[in-house]
Amino acid sequence: MISAVRQRPIDRAIAVVASSARQDRSLPLDNDTILAMPRIRLLPEHNARQGFADAKQIAAICRHLSPDLADAVRFMFITGWRSRSEVLPLRWPQVDLAAGFVRLEPGTTKNSEGRAFPLIPELRVLLERRQAITRRCERAQGRIIAHVFHRYGRPIKSLRRAWVTACRKAGRPGLLPHDLRRSAVRNLERAGISRSVAMKLTGHKTEAVYRRYAIVAENDLREAGAKLAAELGTDAPTASLSYSLGDISVTARKERPLNA
């Protein structure tokens, strides 16, 4: 029996191999090494976290953070990028305000692939604010500041301790910085962005991992139910229902108003 901790890296490795094979089916068939493409099955995983936050909760958390950390959190919530390896090390040459993209260069990400995220209005406002803060610090200190997210010019190494405190004060104890990545995936799904494009934005290499992040909240399910009811032309409180109990036919109808 494989433990959940040991199982995860095995599944990730298998998923990458399977994804590569699907993209180029000739790879495993070279030199007649494999005569036919096998079907690759992953081990089942039952440890997916359910942590995510919405825009109002993020705003409440940011009120308990310093402005520099709050901007980093907002950036993570929008992009879904990883905090320690992709967001906090972000430098100004990676921000292209003119072209309207923020970029991660190949070799700097977890899967070593480059990435770009379009500067939607909220993201552009955030980065222009960071640029103004950076320029003020540069003039005051007489030096170039390379990092986008910094404390008075000093790079931010981690936000975990401040994050834990802010989440507790905002009424969301236990929320993880990585849950912002899950939240971004959910926002992309809600926006109707195609899965292939969303994976390019967030940096998910395999669809299996992306699906684990595409969490559906109960409110989403209720909204889906309401849309289905509207499509079918039914209204639960007023609809006429007919069903059978043994040989007894039962019909439930909307009661007439008392003044009818």
Phi, psi and omega in degrees: 000125182269130180289160182297324182294319180280337184286323187301308180297330177296314180297321180298316181297317180296320181297320179295316179298316181296320179296318179296320180295323179292324182288325179223093187290350180279341186302306183282354183261359179297143177058023178057030179295315176236127185283331180215149180290118180282157173274122185261120180256137177266153175290142180292142178240134183235025186243023181293130177288155178247017184281129173200167181219154176257179186298321180294320180293321177296320178298320179294319179295317182296334178295341180256012177245159173294156181305323181293315179291324180298321178295321178296319179295316179298319179299316180295322180294324180284313189270331186077012180283155184287139189292301191284328185260343186233323185269304183297327177279000185302135181241160186297326176300343179275352181258117181246087182294327181293315180279340178085034179220150165246136192233151169244127184283150176304138181092350180258355182255171182298321180262009175068007179263146176290165184205151176220144178233130181291146180276085173295161186310316181297321182288322179295316179300317180299312183289327175293325175294318178296323179296317179295319178296317181296317181295323177297317179295321180295318179294321182290325185260350178065037180209164178276134177249116188277328187278144176287316181253117184205163173251104180051039177095348180268131181301146177269119182275324183202151176239010190299313184296314178295325179297314181300315180296316181296319179296320179295316180292331181273001179082020177235056180295144178092349177290136182258152173304325181292341176293340175295328177293317176297320181296320179296320178298317179297320178296321178294320178296316180297326181285353178078020179285136183301147185298321181295319178289318180299321179295326176293323181291317186269341179088025174276123185279326182241146180291332180299317179290318180302318182297328179293338180268341183281071185280138178254122180276162180298324178297324177296321180293319178297318179296321178296320178296320179295319178295320179296317179298320179294321180293321181279351178075027180251156177223108190309315183290337188242358185288152176271128183242134177233134178205173186237134174242100184063235175263013182259122177270127183240131177234128178251125181233162177295133179291145177288147175298151183296331183265012182289000000 
